[in-house]
Amino acid sequence: MSLPYRIIVGLEIHVELNTRTKMFCRCVNDPFHAEKPNQHVCPVCLGLPGALPVPNEEAIRKSILVGKALGSTIAELSKWDRKHYFYPDLPKGYQISQYDMPLCIGGQLVLLNDKGEQESVVRFERAHLEEDAGKLQHGGKAGYSRVDLNRAGVPLLEMVSLPDMTSAAQARRIMQELQLLVRTLHVSDADMEKGQMRCDVNINIAFEHEGKEIKTPITEVKNVNSSRAVERAVASEAQRQFDEWQAEGPIRKRTGKITAGWDEDNESVNVQRAKEGMADYRYMPEPDLPPIAVFELEQLNPEYMELPELPNDIRRSYLAKGLAAADIELLFDNGHRLLSALRELETEVEAKEAAKWLIQVPGTEQLTPQQLKDIIRKTSAGVVSFSALKPLIPELLGQLQSGKNLDNFLEEKNLLQAHDDSVVQSAIADVIRANPQAVADFKSGNERILGFFVGQVMKQSAGKAQPARVQDAVREALTKA
């Protein structure tokens, strides 16, 4: 459906880094699994007088890895700043962040189509490191809000995109792609339900009005915690802005940015307040922390900053090996577990065949690599049918775990496919004689008709043929016919 306006979206994505300790102290970085509120706190993350912060080197390293994966320029020298604002869950009254000298500058994220070609690019302004705030707990029997500071001081990487996104669906994909990227880099679990990855969505629209282009003021929807919600928030707020303009509402006079919240239950944006400007934050250099000399980290430990194979490289590699784009995305699920299994298997069996088993057959990941390799070799050679063996995998698992042999199982279940070359060749000759027009169609370039011949030969051979070998024999016979 064509919209009467153009959507403009920029994202500010916050990712909690999975370091062992917090950003500036030695408290455990595991707020989600704490046994009780305010368990993992100390004078530093509580902001008590006289407590001095010490930067977490591992958090810096992981932030730089993300910057490298995005193609950012990594600053040789970066510094810390205090960002002042007063919230109940920020004990110090300011947040240690980065203002004018961030760790990572620029960069981009490329979205590919199903053929592995570039579909769109979203550029990034920067990525900087800061500390997270605590968490407020509202309501309950007590009737008042409480604060849990287990999350206060957790390392937080903020990636700020340029307003390059032009649709709600594209914004959702960027969130999903960033989540996949940080998981591939092992820098964050990025579980959005746990708040380990969240997003502020900046939305406005552009359209023609009385012969000139109008751009509405930006709405920043705060702390959106799922990629689906990002998509819904963009679509909802874009339409709300257009409707308000058409109704000659306040949006026509407003010039500044406003802040809003996302109501998941009603799938709507709730406007809250005017957005603070940079001057309101009263940035100042952090006096208790020295600048970060990134080049020293890299020179001392070059392997410390090495990137693994990135998602788009993995996609292009497996597309070239014949896997479907949708299947490749499934390999990324479950913490790359299936992808790791495939890489171990494909050194000895065809990647496409191995992926079919891993993706389509639940339970195969419980087999040892050697057991799965044996099964794939037999199905690839046509010794056993994939469709016949597939529903028996749970039973096979139990048999193998009790020490039974694969070949014995296949024999007991009568799954082994016989192959009699003389029977097959006779059937091929009969089918070719009976179908001269189909033979002519194949010779004129109709490859699809090969399946017809294979089916007829399998039917005539009465179970004494293996499909893969039949296909090769039929192709050879048709070529010579």
Phi, psi and omega per residue, in radians:
M1 nan 2.254 -3.133
S2 -1.388 2.278 3.138
L3 -1.629 2.616 3.118
P4 -1.388 0.186 -3.127
Y5 -2.568 2.866 3.100
R6 -1.838 2.239 -3.129
I7 -1.479 2.417 3.088
I8 -2.202 2.132 -3.049
V9 -2.313 2.345 2.943
G10 -2.229 2.572 -3.081
L11 -2.101 2.520 2.958
E12 -2.067 1.802 -3.015
I13 -1.763 2.228 3.134
H14 -1.906 2.199 -3.116
V15 -2.172 2.143 3.051
E16 -1.348 2.193 -3.123
L17 -1.430 2.489 -3.033
N18 -1.589 0.906 3.043
T19 -1.316 2.865 3.139
R20 -1.248 -0.649 -3.114
T21 -2.138 3.014 -3.092
K22 -1.249 3.126 -2.993
M23 -1.192 -0.723 -3.017
F24 -2.209 0.229 3.115
C25 -2.627 3.141 -3.070
R26 -1.722 0.221 3.085
C27 -1.149 2.585 -3.136
V28 -1.113 2.318 3.082
N29 -1.638 1.428 3.107
D30 -2.755 1.097 -3.047
P31 -1.144 -0.489 -3.044
F32 -1.267 -0.530 -3.085
H33 -1.805 0.195 3.099
A34 -1.100 2.455 -3.111
E35 -1.218 -0.500 -3.118
K36 -2.633 2.794 3.110
P37 -1.067 2.594 3.051
N38 0.996 0.604 3.120
Q39 -1.484 -0.763 -3.089
H40 -1.727 1.267 -3.130
V41 -2.392 2.780 3.130
C42 -2.675 3.074 3.140
P43 -0.984 -0.528 -3.122
V44 -1.233 -0.928 -3.091
C45 -1.363 -0.216 2.997
L46 -1.512 -0.151 3.117
G47 1.223 0.574 -3.124
L48 -1.317 2.599 -3.111
P49 -0.992 2.363 3.074
G50 1.532 -0.183 -3.140
A51 -1.375 2.321 -3.077
L52 -1.962 2.338 3.131
P53 -1.374 2.616 3.024
V54 -2.265 2.151 -3.052
P55 -1.144 2.561 3.113
N56 -1.547 1.913 -3.078
E57 -1.091 -0.632 -3.126
E58 -1.138 -0.633 3.088
A59 -1.132 -0.681 3.100
I60 -1.114 -0.785 3.134
R61 -1.051 -0.786 -3.111
K62 -1.163 -0.598 3.089
S63 -1.152 -0.708 3.126
I64 -1.149 -0.665 3.085
L65 -1.017 -0.754 3.100
V66 -1.084 -0.778 3.110
G67 -1.035 -0.736 3.119
K68 -1.124 -0.719 3.139
A69 -1.121 -0.535 3.100
L70 -1.472 -0.107 -3.096
G71 1.336 0.439 3.136
S72 -1.297 2.801 2.931
T73 -1.455 2.141 -3.134
I74 -1.543 2.125 -3.095
A75 -1.148 2.326 3.073
E76 -1.201 -0.519 3.131
L77 -2.383 2.209 -3.129
S78 -2.293 2.766 -3.118
K79 -2.414 2.953 -3.125
W80 -1.800 2.621 3.115
D81 -2.399 2.749 3.016
R82 -1.713 2.240 3.101
K83 -1.933 1.940 -2.993
H84 -1.571 2.156 2.857
Y85 -2.823 2.711 -2.965
F86 -1.937 1.899 3.046
Y87 -2.244 2.643 -3.139
P88 -1.068 -0.433 -3.088
D89 -1.695 0.256 3.103
L90 -2.148 1.552 -2.932
P91 -1.024 -0.636 -3.051
K92 -1.282 -0.366 -3.014
G93 1.500 0.010 3.027
Y94 -2.647 2.783 3.119
Q95 -1.965 2.323 3.027
I96 -1.379 2.069 -3.045
S97 -2.467 -2.826 3.057
Q98 -2.310 2.320 -3.053
Y99 -1.889 -1.383 -2.995
D100 -1.718 -0.063 3.113
M101 -2.345 1.212 -3.109
P102 -1.266 2.872 3.124
L103 -1.131 -0.747 -3.001
C104 -2.185 2.292 -3.095
I105 -2.125 2.291 3.133
G106 1.319 -2.749 -3.110
G107 1.906 2.999 -3.132
Q108 -2.776 2.833 3.069
L109 -2.214 2.193 -3.089
V110 -1.779 2.247 3.029
L111 -1.707 2.307 -3.129
L112 -1.786 2.693 2.995
N113 -1.549 -3.060 -3.056
D114 -1.190 -0.219 3.109
K115 -1.678 0.014 -3.118
G116 1.465 0.231 3.132
E117 -1.673 2.671 3.136
Q118 -1.123 2.173 3.129
E119 -1.748 -0.771 3.105
S120 -2.778 2.858 -3.126
V121 -2.297 2.328 3.016
V122 -2.025 2.150 -3.105
R123 -1.580 2.723 3.113
F124 -2.056 2.462 3.088
E125 -1.362 -0.718 -3.027
R126 -2.975 2.903 2.917
A127 -2.440 2.196 -3.102
H128 -2.307 2.789 -3.050
L129 -1.840 2.451 3.140
E130 -2.680 -3.066 3.099
E131 -1.882 2.551 3.127
D132 -1.410 2.794 3.032
A133 -1.586 3.075 3.068
G134 -1.347 -2.806 -3.080
K135 -2.392 2.263 3.113
L136 -1.547 2.461 3.067
Q137 -2.045 1.970 -3.034
H138 -1.708 2.642 3.000
G139 1.360 -2.568 -3.078
G140 1.547 -3.123 -3.083
K141 -1.133 -0.523 -3.103
A142 -1.204 -0.454 3.101
G143 1.403 0.232 3.097
Y144 -2.449 2.949 -3.124
S145 -1.525 2.568 3.077
R146 -2.182 2.767 -3.118
V147 -2.100 2.339 3.074
D148 -1.976 2.064 -3.057
L149 -1.768 0.299 3.064
N150 -1.079 -0.519 -3.138
R151 -1.514 -0.289 -3.105
A152 -1.088 2.179 3.136
G153 1.628 -0.030 3.076
V154 -1.146 2.387 -3.140
P155 -1.089 2.288 -3.046
L156 -2.266 2.106 3.072
L157 -1.719 2.150 3.113
E158 -1.882 2.143 3.090
M159 -1.889 2.154 -3.057
V160 -1.923 2.000 -3.138
S161 -1.503 2.828 2.915
L162 -1.424 2.810 -3.095
P163 -1.345 1.090 -3.068
D164 -1.628 -0.216 -3.079
M165 -1.449 2.402 -3.024
T166 -2.110 0.195 3.092
S167 -2.737 2.779 3.101
A168 -1.136 -0.681 -3.123
A169 -1.135 -0.666 3.131
Q170 -1.165 -0.681 3.096
A171 -1.079 -0.714 3.106
R172 -1.098 -0.766 -3.134
R173 -1.105 -0.667 3.123
I174 -1.108 -0.722 3.083
M175 -1.070 -0.772 -3.139
Q176 -1.135 -0.677 -3.118
E177 -1.217 -0.679 3.086
L178 -1.161 -0.679 3.090
Q179 -1.063 -0.786 3.101
L180 -1.095 -0.702 -3.102
L181 -1.111 -0.841 -3.093
V182 -1.213 -0.494 3.051
R183 -1.253 -0.669 3.094
T184 -1.095 -0.641 3.121
L185 -1.379 -0.152 -3.118
H186 1.047 0.604 3.120
V187 -1.735 -0.278 3.136
S188 -2.775 2.587 3.002
D189 -1.334 -0.403 3.021
A190 0.918 0.654 3.081
D191 -1.402 1.925 -3.038
M192 -1.246 -0.492 3.102
E193 -1.161 -0.482 3.126
K194 -1.623 0.013 -3.136
G195 1.405 0.189 -3.135
Q196 -1.301 -0.271 3.027
M197 -2.533 2.220 3.129
R198 -2.594 3.008 -2.910
C199 -2.584 2.445 2.919
D200 -1.790 2.203 -3.037
V201 -1.870 2.110 3.115
N202 -1.753 2.103 -2.985
I203 -2.280 2.322 2.849
N204 -2.622 3.075 -3.089
I205 -2.325 2.808 3.082
A206 -2.285 2.500 3.138
F207 -2.804 2.902 3.126
E208 -1.502 2.344 3.092
H209 -2.551 2.045 3.132
E210 0.917 0.773 3.021
G211 1.440 0.083 3.092
K212 -2.407 2.782 -3.125
E213 -1.453 2.278 3.082
I214 -1.874 2.336 2.986
K215 -2.067 2.154 -3.112
T216 -1.302 2.764 3.043
P217 -1.101 2.651 -3.067
I218 -1.366 2.424 2.936
T219 -1.887 2.250 3.074
E220 -1.801 1.940 3.114
V221 -1.561 2.047 -2.946
K222 -1.526 2.536 2.923
N223 0.878 0.912 3.053
V224 -1.406 2.265 -2.921
N225 -2.044 0.506 2.947
S226 -2.786 2.667 3.141
S227 -1.165 -0.584 3.081
R228 -1.114 -0.734 -3.138
A229 -1.156 -0.592 3.059
V230 -1.038 -0.818 3.138
E231 -1.065 -0.796 -3.120
R232 -1.174 -0.686 -3.131
A233 -1.111 -0.729 3.123
V234 -1.093 -0.857 -3.111
A235 -1.103 -0.759 -3.096
S236 -1.167 -0.811 -3.087
E237 -1.231 -0.626 3.086
A238 -1.059 -0.792 3.136
Q239 -1.175 -0.662 3.131
R240 -1.095 -0.737 3.128
Q241 -1.108 -0.735 3.138
F242 -1.138 -0.754 3.137
D243 -1.104 -0.697 3.137
E244 -1.150 -0.661 3.093
W245 -1.152 -0.784 -3.131
Q246 -1.086 -0.551 3.138
A247 -1.513 0.131 -3.137
E248 0.982 0.772 -3.122
G249 -1.470 -2.956 -3.065
P250 -1.048 -0.387 -3.103
I251 -1.063 -0.415 -3.125
R252 -1.255 -0.432 -3.106
K253 -1.810 -0.299 -3.071
R254 -1.286 2.441 3.131
T255 -2.037 -0.479 -3.084
G256 -1.624 2.981 3.125
K257 -1.366 2.517 3.078
I258 -2.092 2.743 3.127
T259 -1.855 2.485 -3.130
A260 -2.457 2.867 3.049
G261 -1.994 2.793 3.127
W262 -1.832 2.144 3.104
D263 -1.667 1.775 -3.059
E264 -1.136 -0.680 -3.085
D265 -1.110 -0.749 -3.112
N266 -1.698 -0.028 -3.118
E267 0.863 0.955 -3.121
S268 -2.527 2.790 3.128
V269 -1.683 2.307 3.103
N270 -1.923 1.942 3.135
V271 -1.167 2.356 -3.031
Q272 -2.006 -0.988 -3.009
R273 -2.829 2.989 3.021
A274 -1.244 2.510 -3.113
K275 -1.391 2.429 3.066
E276 -1.153 2.597 3.008
G277 -1.675 3.059 -3.133
M278 -1.016 -0.648 -3.110
A279 -1.117 -0.553 -3.124
D280 -1.164 -0.472 -3.117
Y281 -1.399 -0.254 3.101
R282 0.837 0.988 3.109
Y283 -1.035 2.487 3.023
M284 -2.616 2.609 3.105
P285 -1.021 2.444 3.126
E286 -1.294 1.970 -3.042
P287 -1.285 -0.315 -3.049
D288 -1.649 0.006 -3.089
L289 -2.266 2.340 3.080
P290 -1.354 2.850 3.056
P291 -1.083 2.859 3.130
I292 -1.745 2.091 3.081
A293 -1.658 1.556 -3.027
V294 -1.106 -0.674 -3.070
F295 -1.052 -0.526 3.127
E296 -1.176 -0.692 3.113
L297 -1.067 -0.755 -3.072
E298 -1.273 -0.654 -3.137
Q299 -1.209 -0.633 -3.128
L300 -1.325 -0.593 -3.079
N301 -2.411 1.330 -3.097
P302 -1.080 -0.641 -3.141
E303 -1.229 -0.277 -3.142
Y304 -1.098 -0.418 -3.031
M305 -1.981 0.261 -3.088
E306 -1.269 2.416 3.130
L307 -1.582 2.505 2.972
P308 -1.342 3.134 3.045
E309 -1.162 2.256 -3.033
L310 -1.546 2.774 -3.039
P311 -0.909 -0.780 -3.110
N312 -1.161 -0.587 3.072
D313 -1.178 -0.691 3.095
I314 -1.107 -0.761 3.138
R315 -1.037 -0.868 -3.103
R316 -1.102 -0.660 -3.139
S317 -1.087 -0.801 -3.082
Y318 -1.411 -0.449 2.991
L319 -1.095 -0.690 3.118
A320 -1.153 -0.417 3.128
K321 -1.596 0.109 3.027
G322 1.677 0.063 3.119
L323 -1.355 2.575 3.077
A324 -1.334 2.599 -3.108
A325 -1.007 -0.714 -3.123
A326 -1.122 -0.645 3.123
D327 -1.194 -0.638 3.128
I328 -1.105 -0.694 3.116
E329 -1.100 -0.603 3.103
L330 -1.154 -0.530 3.131
L331 -1.142 -0.463 -3.134
F332 -1.337 -0.290 -3.089
D333 -1.202 2.893 3.054
N334 1.019 0.775 3.051
G335 1.111 0.583 3.115
H336 1.157 0.300 -3.094
R337 -1.063 -0.804 -3.135
L338 -1.179 -0.655 3.132
L339 -1.108 -0.729 3.109
S340 -1.104 -0.716 3.128
A341 -1.130 -0.714 -3.137
L342 -1.106 -0.737 -3.112
R343 -1.115 -0.583 3.111
E344 -1.258 -0.592 -3.090
L345 -1.362 -0.660 -2.941
E346 -1.259 -0.083 3.033
T347 -1.225 -0.352 -3.092
E348 -2.202 -0.301 3.122
V349 -2.275 2.843 -3.098
E350 -1.145 2.335 -3.065
A351 -1.033 -0.719 -3.090
K352 -1.101 -0.733 -3.137
E353 -1.213 -0.712 3.125
A354 -1.119 -0.731 3.139
A355 -1.105 -0.644 3.125
K356 -1.030 -0.761 3.132
W357 -1.179 -0.808 -3.084
L358 -1.123 -0.647 -3.045
I359 -1.498 -0.711 -2.979
Q360 -1.606 -0.291 -3.020
V361 -2.081 1.760 3.105
P362 -1.047 2.433 3.092
G363 1.757 -0.285 -3.093
T364 -1.151 -0.419 3.136
E365 -1.188 -0.250 3.108
Q366 -1.451 -0.243 3.063
L367 -1.287 2.658 3.020
T368 -1.259 2.713 3.103
P369 -0.932 -0.688 -3.109
Q370 -1.169 -0.719 3.117
Q371 -1.090 -0.751 -3.130
L372 -1.195 -0.653 3.083
K373 -1.052 -0.746 -3.140
D374 -1.083 -0.741 3.141
I375 -1.123 -0.792 -3.102
I376 -1.119 -0.700 3.120
R377 -1.075 -0.701 -3.110
K378 -1.220 -0.716 3.125
T379 -1.240 -0.627 3.130
S380 -1.149 -0.638 -3.129
A381 -1.426 -0.123 3.139
G382 1.456 0.141 3.124
V383 -1.163 -0.571 3.088
V384 -2.423 2.580 -3.097
S385 -1.456 2.309 3.086
F386 -1.014 -0.826 -3.080
S387 -1.161 -0.526 3.135
A388 -1.345 -0.641 -3.082
L389 -1.420 -0.529 -3.032
K390 -0.881 -0.887 -3.102
P391 -1.237 -0.194 -3.093
L392 -1.705 0.087 -3.094
I393 -1.025 -0.767 3.116
P394 -1.009 -0.726 3.121
E395 -1.174 -0.713 3.124
L396 -1.074 -0.697 3.124
L397 -0.984 -0.845 -3.135
G398 -1.067 -0.704 -3.123
Q399 -1.168 -0.765 -3.124
L400 -1.167 -0.667 3.138
Q401 -1.185 -0.394 3.095
S402 -1.579 0.097 3.051
G403 1.690 0.118 -3.113
K404 -1.324 2.686 -3.121
N405 -1.523 2.483 -3.140
L406 -1.035 -0.793 -3.103
D407 -1.091 -0.685 3.110
N408 -1.098 -0.708 3.114
F409 -1.086 -0.783 -3.113
L410 -1.122 -0.657 3.121
E411 -1.193 -0.785 -3.134
E412 -1.049 -0.645 -3.121
K413 -1.542 0.076 3.134
N414 0.954 0.771 -3.089
L415 -1.711 -0.235 -3.110
L416 -1.238 2.289 -3.123
Q417 -1.684 2.147 3.111
A418 -1.306 2.859 3.064
H419 -2.582 2.040 3.131
D420 -2.016 1.886 -3.072
D421 -1.026 -0.681 -3.101
S422 -1.142 -0.709 3.108
V423 -1.130 -0.739 -3.120
V424 -1.133 -0.811 -3.123
Q425 -1.092 -0.676 3.098
S426 -1.115 -0.746 3.135
A427 -1.137 -0.698 3.128
I428 -1.074 -0.778 -3.141
A429 -1.066 -0.754 3.135
D430 -1.089 -0.778 -3.085
V431 -1.168 -0.694 3.132
I432 -1.134 -0.752 3.121
R433 -1.078 -0.634 -3.059
A434 -1.413 -0.164 -3.035
N435 -2.355 1.110 -3.100
P436 -1.096 -0.633 -3.117
Q437 -1.183 -0.682 3.107
A438 -1.132 -0.621 3.083
V439 -1.104 -0.768 3.128
A440 -1.104 -0.667 3.115
D441 -1.103 -0.712 3.130
F442 -1.125 -0.768 -3.106
K443 -1.162 -0.420 3.120
S444 -1.497 0.031 3.029
G445 1.980 0.073 -3.136
N446 -1.465 1.531 -3.102
E447 -1.168 -0.471 -3.052
R448 -1.128 -0.410 -3.082
I449 -1.279 -0.201 3.100
L450 -1.029 -0.658 3.136
G451 -1.080 -0.596 3.100
F452 -1.088 -0.822 -3.132
F453 -1.093 -0.760 -3.140
V454 -1.058 -0.760 3.137
G455 -1.076 -0.731 3.139
Q456 -1.157 -0.708 3.136
V457 -1.160 -0.746 3.115
M458 -1.045 -0.674 -3.136
K459 -1.133 -0.759 -3.100
Q460 -1.281 -0.493 -3.069
S461 -1.363 -0.127 3.024
A462 0.917 0.833 3.057
G463 1.470 0.027 -3.129
K464 -1.756 0.715 -3.119
A465 -2.635 2.563 3.065
Q466 -1.807 2.187 -2.996
P467 -0.932 -0.722 -3.097
A468 -1.129 -0.733 -3.138
R469 -1.245 -0.604 3.085
V470 -1.090 -0.774 -3.116
Q471 -1.050 -0.756 3.121
D472 -1.112 -0.740 -3.118
A473 -1.172 -0.723 3.128
V474 -1.112 -0.768 3.138
R475 -1.054 -0.750 3.134
E476 -1.102 -0.755 -3.110
A477 -1.167 -0.706 3.135
L478 -1.161 -0.637 3.124
T479 -1.124 -0.624 -3.123
K480 -1.500 -0.283 -3.050
A481 -1.151 nan nan
